[in-house]
Amino acid sequence: LIQYTPAYFANTQEARLAPRLAKLAPMSGPVEVSWGLSGSDANDAIIKYARTLVNGPEYTVGRIIARPYVGPDKDHFVRTANRHDFSLEPTGETDLDHLKAAGLDVIGIGK
């Protein structure tokens, strides 16, 4: 068990709860229990963890998008404007590079 708790957020309840949560984790080896100050912290953490699962070699996903929300329960969630993309840079030449090398115009439109 590895427990990380920022000093400004530590208390004995979290210290007692961390080992119990770690036992529930479906993995072997060290388990890290982190505490955050908000649901956004939890959302960012799980998205960053998801990125580690799809960085290859079996699967590679180019972009994971976090779309945070606020609300008291699932029936009242509203998306916020704080969208964040966790994207990978291309690892080599892309199809657009090949089209450009073939003399075609390549124009990118996006955010």
C-alpha positions in Angstrom: 0.0 0.0 0.0 1.2 3.4 -0.9 -0.9 6.3 0.5 -0.4 9.8 -0.7 -2.4 12.4 1.1 -1.5 16.1 0.9 -0.6 17.5 4.3 -3.4 20.1 4.1 -5.9 17.3 3.6 -4.7 14.5 6.0 -6.8 13.1 8.8 -7.1 9.9 10.7 -10.2 8.7 8.9 -8.4 8.7 5.6 -5.4 6.9 7.1 -7.7 4.2 8.4 -9.7 4.0 5.2 -6.8 3.8 2.7 -5.7 0.2 3.6 -9.3 -1.0 3.3 -9.7 0.6 -0.1 -6.4 -0.9 -1.2 -7.6 -4.4 -0.4 -10.6 -3.9 -2.7 -8.3 -3.0 -5.7 -8.4 -5.7 -8.4 -4.6 -5.9 -8.8 -1.6 -7.3 -7.2 1.5 -5.4 -6.0 1.6 -1.9 -4.5 -1.7 0.0 -4.6 -1.7 3.8 -4.4 -4.6 5.5 -2.6 -4.9 9.2 -3.4 -7.2 11.8 -1.9 -8.4 14.8 -3.8 -10.3 18.0 -3.0 -13.0 17.6 -5.6 -14.7 15.4 -8.2 -12.6 17.1 -10.8 -9.5 15.7 -9.1 -11.0 12.3 -9.3 -12.0 12.7 -12.9 -8.5 13.9 -13.9 -6.9 11.0 -12.0 -9.0 8.3 -13.7 -8.5 9.8 -17.2 -4.7 9.9 -16.6 -4.9 6.2 -15.5 -6.9 5.3 -18.6 -4.2 6.9 -20.7 -1.7 4.4 -19.2 -3.9 1.5 -20.2 -4.2 2.5 -23.9 -0.6 3.6 -24.7 0.2 0.2 -26.4 1.5 -2.2 -27.3 -1.8 -4.1 -27.5 -4.0 -1.0 -27.8 -3.1 2.6 -28.7 -5.8 5.3 -28.5 -4.8 8.7 -29.9 -7.0 10.9 -27.7 -8.9 10.6 -24.4 -11.3 13.4 -23.7 -12.3 14.4 -20.2 -15.6 16.1 -20.1 -16.2 17.2 -16.5 -19.7 17.8 -15.1 -21.3 19.2 -12.0 -24.5 18.2 -10.2 -25.9 16.6 -7.1 -26.7 13.2 -8.8 -26.9 11.4 -12.1 -30.3 12.9 -13.0 -29.0 16.4 -12.6 -25.5 16.3 -14.1 -24.5 19.3 -16.4 -21.3 19.3 -18.5 -18.9 22.2 -17.7 -16.7 24.0 -20.3 -13.6 22.6 -18.7 -13.0 19.9 -21.4 -9.5 18.6 -21.5 -7.9 16.4 -24.2 -5.2 13.9 -23.3 -3.7 13.4 -26.8 -0.6 11.6 -28.1 1.8 13.2 -30.5 2.2 11.1 -33.8 4.9 8.5 -33.4 5.9 8.8 -37.1 4.6 10.0 -40.4 0.9 10.2 -40.7 -1.4 9.7 -43.7 -1.6 13.5 -44.1 2.3 13.6 -44.4 2.0 11.0 -47.2 -0.6 13.0 -49.0 1.4 16.2 -48.8 4.5 14.3 -50.0 2.4 13.2 -53.0 1.9 16.8 -53.9 -1.7 17.2 -52.6 -2.9 20.1 -50.5 -3.4 19.3 -46.9 -5.5 21.6 -44.8 -6.3 21.0 -41.1 -9.5 22.3 -39.5 -10.1 21.9 -35.8 -9.9 23.4 -32.4 
